Amino acid sequence: MNRLMCFTAVEFPDDPNVAGIKYWYACKFDTAEVGDVVVAPLGRHNHLQAGVIREVRWADDFDAPYPVHLIKNIKELIKAKEEL
């Protein structure tokens, strides 16, 4: 059985240097959804930074939205609060 990988496009709206740009990450959290907050490494120095998931895509590694050997991993998932 071939298991699909979860990939998430993350935006870092609080960082003026990269606001408006989406970065693709591999995500080990099966419950990741658009709007959830994540902590992920950003930039050459891989500083951990909070960002927002803008897109979730399930795909095989050969069909990943970014080359798998270059992609970074989400470190923490913080679920978005549901509206009452």
C-alpha positions as CSV (number, residue, x, y, z in Angstrom):
1,M,0.0,0.0,0.0
2,N,1.3,3.4,-1.0
3,R,0.8,6.1,1.7
4,L,0.3,9.7,0.6
5,M,2.3,12.4,2.3
6,C,0.8,15.6,3.6
7,F,2.2,18.9,2.3
8,T,1.1,22.3,3.5
9,A,1.6,25.7,2.0
10,V,2.4,28.1,4.8
11,E,2.3,31.9,4.9
12,F,4.1,34.0,7.6
13,P,1.9,37.1,7.6
14,D,3.7,38.6,10.7
15,D,7.1,38.7,9.0
16,P,7.2,41.7,6.6
17,N,10.2,40.2,4.8
18,V,8.1,37.2,3.5
19,A,4.5,38.3,4.0
20,G,2.3,37.2,1.1
21,I,4.7,34.4,0.0
22,K,3.7,30.7,0.5
23,Y,6.3,28.1,1.4
24,W,5.7,24.3,1.1
25,Y,6.4,22.0,4.0
26,A,6.0,18.3,4.7
27,C,3.6,17.8,7.6
28,K,3.5,14.7,9.8
29,F,0.2,15.9,11.4
30,D,-2.8,14.2,9.7
31,T,-5.2,16.7,11.1
32,A,-3.7,19.8,9.5
33,E,-6.2,22.1,7.9
34,V,-6.3,25.5,6.2
35,G,-6.3,28.2,8.9
36,D,-4.3,26.2,11.5
37,V,-1.2,27.8,12.9
38,V,2.1,26.0,12.6
39,V,5.7,26.4,13.8
40,A,8.2,25.8,11.0
41,P,11.8,26.6,10.1
42,L,12.2,29.5,7.8
43,G,15.1,30.8,5.8
44,R,18.7,29.7,5.5
45,H,19.2,29.6,9.3
46,N,16.0,27.7,9.9
47,H,14.7,30.0,12.6
48,L,11.4,28.6,14.0
49,Q,8.5,30.9,13.2
50,A,4.7,30.8,13.5
51,G,2.8,30.7,10.2
52,V,-0.7,30.0,8.9
53,I,-1.6,27.0,6.7
54,R,-3.1,28.4,3.4
55,E,-3.3,25.1,1.5
56,V,-3.1,21.3,2.3
57,R,-2.2,18.8,-0.4
58,W,-1.9,15.0,-0.1
59,A,0.4,13.5,-2.7
60,D,3.1,10.9,-3.4
61,D,6.6,12.0,-2.9
62,F,7.2,12.0,-6.7
63,D,4.2,14.3,-7.1
64,A,5.1,16.7,-4.3
65,P,4.6,20.5,-4.8
66,Y,8.3,21.1,-4.0
67,P,11.3,18.7,-4.4
68,V,11.1,16.3,-1.4
69,H,14.9,16.3,-0.9
70,L,14.7,20.1,-0.3
71,I,11.5,20.4,1.7
72,K,11.4,21.2,5.4
73,N,9.1,19.8,8.0
74,I,6.5,21.4,10.2
75,K,7.6,21.2,13.8
76,E,4.3,21.9,15.6
77,L,0.6,22.2,14.8
78,I,-1.7,24.5,16.7
79,K,-5.3,23.9,15.7
80,A,-7.4,26.9,14.8
81,K,-10.1,27.6,17.3
82,E,-13.6,26.8,16.1
83,E,-16.2,29.5,15.9
84,L,-19.1,29.1,18.3
